[in-house]
Amino acid sequence: MCFKTLPVSFDGRGNATLRGGANPYGYTNSTPNHVEVTETEREERIKRLVARNGHIKDLNMDPITRIAGALALHVQADLDNGEYLDAHAQATLFRGYELILMGRDPRDAIFVSSRACGVCGGVHAHCAAYAIEMAMGIKPPPLGTVVRNMEQAAEMGYDNPLHLYLLAGPDYSESVIKASNPELWPLAESWPCPNAHIHGFKKMSDLMVALNPLTGSLYREGLDFTRLSREIVVILTGKYPHPQNVVPGGVSTTLTLQTLNEFHSKLGRIFDYAQRMMAVWDDIPAFFYEADERYMQVGSRPMTMIDAGYWDDPYAYDGTYENCNEWGDKRWSTPGAVIDGKLVTTRLTDINIGLEEFVEHAYYEPSHTTRHATDPLGNPLSPWHPWNKRTLPKPGARDWKDKYTWSTSVRWDRRAVEAGCYARMIINAQSRKIPTSDFIESTGHSVRMLVPKGEVGEREVEWHMPDVWNAFERNRARAHHYLYSQLVGLESLFEAYKLFQQGERQVASLTPEELEKAIPQDNRLGVGFWGAGRGWLVHHLEMDKGKLTNYQITTPSTLNASPRDPWGNPGPYEEAVMNTPMIEDLSNPESFTSIDMMRAIRSFDPCMPCTTHAYTGDGEIVREVNTCSCGGD
Amino acid sequence: MIDYHNQHRDLIPGSPAQKLLEGLGRAVGFHDLDHIGAFGMPTGAYMEDMLAPAAIATAATRFGPLEKVHAFWFAGASCDGCSVAATGATNPTVESMMLGAHPGIPRVILHHPVINMESGAHYMRAAEQAMEGTLNAPYVVILEGSIMDELLAFDQGGYWSAAGEEPWGKGGELRPVSTTEWVARLSINAAAMVAIGTCATWGGIPSAEGNPTGAMSLMDFLGKDYRSVLGVPIVNIPGCPPIGDNFTETIAAVCYFLQGFGPLPEFDELGRPAWLFGETVHRRCVRGAYYEEGQFAHEFGDPECLVELGCWGPVVNCNITSRGAVRGIGGCMNAGAACIGCTMPGFPDKFTPFYKRPPGSLASTTVSRMTGSLIRPLRKFSNNNLNREVRWDKTGEVTSGFGREKSDPGMLAEVTHHFYDKMRRFNDNATNDGAAWGKIGDDGGDGRHPEQARGFKSGESSKKAMPGRR
């Protein structure tokens, strides 16, 4: 493992040291070398094109619907050449959750930060619990960790179909194809679906009718399966979103055999549905790629992404930063950073210290500090690392060259990294580290899964690393992640039965009185490495004298909705839009719908409620929450 | 009939809403949709028109005068959790309301950013029409998330929460329009203003101590005297998240009334549906009886009453323990989760720190521990007896192969149960002697009660007594 840009070297044992020189983290001292088009070059090109071309439109889509939360997109569209010359993603909501957490009892963090996002409704509560446990030195009992895994697997069961059928699905439905891509409709009517024997739709046109909003059978079925998975979640959490059962050191669920049996019987209904889901989202790319190869470019960008891992080994997880590389490696989904398709590290410490957040193009004042030169293990930390960051929110006028969003610019090794549940598929395909399972296998280049028999037969499926990374592959990988997560739920349920059999009933390590006494009075750091329906989710906190003194949330949609960084590199949404061709008929500029741009954006599953930053009054802001596991609020 | 097109009333003087619109100035003009063309309109049709063929009912089956109603869903300082909760509702479902598939409910034209096919200016068009008074039906505004003080941000040239942009800047320039501004402008001619979730109803977490945005509730924003054009104050459906069914059912109940067949729904003094929030959550709590018997959970995961783990249920208005969270499943205390008061105006600051027993519970738990220590042994005593077949009492043998620690009741218990049964059957008419109807050879149709016919007569041993309830 080594960083390409950050001034950090690693010795043979993986310990990091800072390379010398004054201000090694300075923008000019550590400049990413992958800047393809500078802002100046981009502007000049647009100026040249505008000078000789009347069909460049400056358009702002506000709001973009069928995503979670508030996102707007500004584009410069060249309708003559069918290109998006420029794109600016705007997170249009700020709420100030980190500020609300400042100075509070650490016990409040779980239920307060949960409200950062109601779409990925349970993930923040869990992530906060992990951050608190690290800071307070608490380790949950095995059954507590197993129940958390069950909850979070079941939550994916709601989250993935919600996206695929309510948010993204309509973009591929009859209602859109007939209006935006009419040339595809006759083809769809004659195109036999290769997976018709699994999902039951003979022709692609039948499948597209089923994707129609509200009236389509796949739309309705998707909605209903989100409800089934929510039923599973609330058996354990009481309510959803915002679980009520997460406590520092475990959960408070009263686990009975009935709880496990109900979980089992409801989960059992999902596997047939998972087969249909994968079949649908395998056939859609096949049809579009065949219809027009340019669809491979819709939403494309390098396969460069990051994930903090998900679902702990109940016997390995000990809540410490010191051992996080060991327990991280034993997760049901391995942590990792992927650069241009290649897995470069699975160590949580590398993932952590490579992280930086910049605010040049966001409505904040600069507020990086050098408070922590290293992490608790002595690895160097950037002044822009979340543990070093205070944020001073400053609402202001929108200026595409200056500040235009509430989302910060998150970078890893100064690269724009993408987050998504599909990052888990990409990392797990390569890592070969996931636990031994009858149902899931990491082959080094693919993820192989065995679907248990339901009313239809069992089936082995294999998800392969795609050659291109685009909107269609995001959706396909998400459909496979749905199965993956449900298999983790099944494995975790078996673990719970096993523990039950052994007479184990303890779900939390401390009683409320012990918890109160355990609140440390000295200075502590904590980080929760976790995930969401949209991938990556991390909470960093600091506490002192028994109160939270810094709280930072970095959500997947903060990563994806990132604006330009200090070197002019666009964030993932912006980059994906600029790489998207306009495939629709542009002969009449008035009929330009931008459907492919929307397919590109929605394939990320944007979730904006989490992007929140805060200040303390008098214009001084102390800390912020960034975009949700969702996006930019 | 109310003239939605021309009626225009002012906002309550001195309310934050009125101050905001005074500060922002008049809204003049809307988008030029010709210029925008089909941008953001991938289906070539508005959602209302797309769904119309599936959703329109004729007057014959409509059950009332309203054919359709528009519902504008806005998100202020929100996590979208209320939207998610609403999509989980099943009594009725959101999709059945949108498709007019629920008899008696007018077709609901929902304008929701998570549902609609149109984006950008096309998505905002209906809201513009509502402002202009050209919308083709009455509308309600539903707000999730709190209202933030946008003047604070506007003074710095920015916003906290925006939804769409309009040419309302200086000289007609496009500026992001805050959710708060939309809510203020649309409240003027709305048929009803509905706050969903604790942020919109009472401010919630975004308005907690230390917040930078000046977040507040919809009521605080529009003012005490606000009335919709139908004369209704703000309707509040709290919860963080709310139960989806509480929301859809309330909307449905109002529709039933407007259609002329349902009763006038009753709202309490804080605008909550009284039939849903009239009771404390403790009264229907599945663990309430543990409280009565003085048994309390000490560790997370224990099955008893959660009050000492930090449960505020006895003083919180909510119905989740009886209604469940999704399709009747779940409920906080049902699962083992303590109530933190998320439906209450005092949430969160009057309930923190979490996981700590409410100090006021000491008095009542002490009393219930005392009574419980008396009641529990008595109930256990009876429970033991009731766990025996009458036959076992006669034969003296319990036939369960799982084994019982104690198969014989013991002399004292037998005597006590004997007198207990006497008490139970005191004044029982069946103690009168009489020939039993229905016995073989004695079924002459004398009209006696069948119970008598089974042959239980006074004077027989208590071992033959019918099992009964305490």
Interface residues (C-beta under 8 A of the other chain):
Chain A: K57 L59 N60 M61 D62 P63 I64 T65 R66 I67 A68 G69 A70 A72 T92 L93 F94 R95 G96 Y97 L99 I100 M102 G103 R104 D105 R107 D108 I110 F111 V112 R115 A116 C117 G118 V119 G121 L162 L166 L167 P170 D171 S175 V176 A179 S180 P213 L214 T215 R220 L223 T226 R227 R230 E231 V233 V234 I235 L236 T237 G238 K239 Y240 P241 H242 P243 Q244 N245 V247 P248 G249 G250 V251 S252 T253 T254 L255 T256 Y363 P393 K394 P395 G396 A397 R398 R505 Q506 V507 A508 L510 T511 P512 L515 E516 P589 E590 S591 F592 T593 S594 I595 M598 C607 P609 C610 A614 Y615 T616 G617 I621 C628 C630 D633
Chain B: D34 I36 G37 A38 F39 G40 M41 P42 T43 G44 A45 M47 M50 L51 A54 A75 A77 S78 C79 D80 G81 C82 S83 V84 A85 T87 G88 T90 E95 M98 L99 P113 V114 I115 N116 M117 E118 S119 G120 Y123 M148 L152 A153 Q156 G157 G158 Y159 W160 S161 A162 A163 G164 E165 L174 P176 G204 I205 P206 A208 E209 G210 N211 P212 T213 A215 C240 P241 I243 H298 E299 F300 G301 D302 P303 L306 E308 L309 G310 I320 G324 A325 V326 R327 I329 G330 G331 C332 M333 N334 A335 G336 A337 A338 C339 I340 C342 P348 T352 P353 F354 Y355 K356 R357
